[in-house]
Amino acid sequence: MAERFLRPAGDYGPCVITQPQPSPAQPSSAQPTGEGTRSERPGVTELRLSAFAGHRSAAFPLGPVTLLAGSSGSGKSTALRAYEALARLGGGAALGEVFPDPVACVPERARPDAQRRRGFRIGCTADGPEGPVRLDIAVQAEPELRIVGERLTSDGRILLETALRDPSRPVVQGAWHTAGSAPVTRGPLPDDRLGTALLPLRVAGRTEGQRRVLAAAEQTVVALRSVFVCDPRPEPMRAAVRLGAGRLLRDCGNLAEVLWRTRTECGRRHAQLVAAAHAGCAGPVADVLAQRLDGGRVRALLDRGDGVRTPLGMLGDGELRYLGLALVLMTGPGVLEVDPVGEVPAALQSLTVLADGFDRALDARQAGELARLAVRMGARGHIRLVGAVSDASWAAGVAGLTVVDLDACRR
């Protein structure tokens, strides 16, 4: 399995539609990099599902704002699940935590080999100061869960490669580029962790080759770790919540608590949220605020501007999901419940929002407003979005989107 895991993925063909990018007054590092230019902020620019659940030989380009579109069963949620898995592995999570049911990730018709082994293969490309860096991993799901192969490459050079040599030991044999007195350095790496994330602990950085390995590994890990999975749930958003840390949860159930904290932190950002609420909610919106109640609880309200304040509990599901996603797109790691990459300056990071069912309960107007908001935030370079939608026809007039039609890709 380790020798076969790098089967090339096909080209994108007609399944990818890139909407025209707006012409910024000045070049932005968030815009797709052209020849001779490189983004300062690492970001994942391609997701590869060589053999994962219902996907085979699939490769999807990811721009600053990407929508995965397709009918039910086309694999949108599966693709986002693979992205989240890579992000967690990049953050140092153990394989068993990331894949609690690994057999469900094995392609349905995958046959076991002579040793009764079956598995799956996923990967990505992270672009940034070091240029495009590819990461591909092969995971054995049966008879036991383990990483059996990993490869990190840049400019056609293999910087790290691992392979399972002795199935009786919980390690893989790793070899990383050195370019010193010996071309490579070899050593064991655990089979339940991503080797790329462990390289800073194993590579000294004494030679130019080692420094190149470390830079590529850091770029990949930074691009992967900065992820916030968001799926606003209307019911908890309607209830009053207790004051706490003020960090937004993935279901946005504590939105009122976050508004209590952030409303006075940045007046400009709050004004943008109010404008977004006015554009996406029924009726006028003059302010979005939190009201303190007895018992240390707060609830969120819409100020209608005429003395009327509407509790969020009275809003529809689409309006609540719209508000939750708008708040996420306007904030950053300091407000969201994520583990920021503390060793890298915030100015060199991008936060990627993964939103399954991005258009769930939204009408075309609300979905379009959110997409335009994501494009505006993405133009600054600090926010990226990968969302799954059932129908992207509403996005036809939104410039700056990459739309991947999974139905077309599967034909």
Beta strands, then each sheet from edge to edge (+ up, - down):
strand 1: 16-18
strand 2: 43-52
strand 3: 55-61
strand 4: 65-69
strand 5: 118-127
strand 6: 133-142
strand 7: 146-154
strand 8: 157-163
strand 9: 171-177
strand 10: 184-190
strand 11: 227-229
strand 12: 241-242
strand 13: 287-292
strand 14: 297-303
strand 15: 309-311
strand 16: 351-355
strand 17: 383-389
strand 18: 402-405
sheet 1: 1+ 18- 4- 17- 16- 11-
sheet 2: 3+ 2- 5+ 6- 7+ 8- 9+ 10-
sheet 3: 12+ 14- 13+
sheet 4: 12+ 14- 15+
end
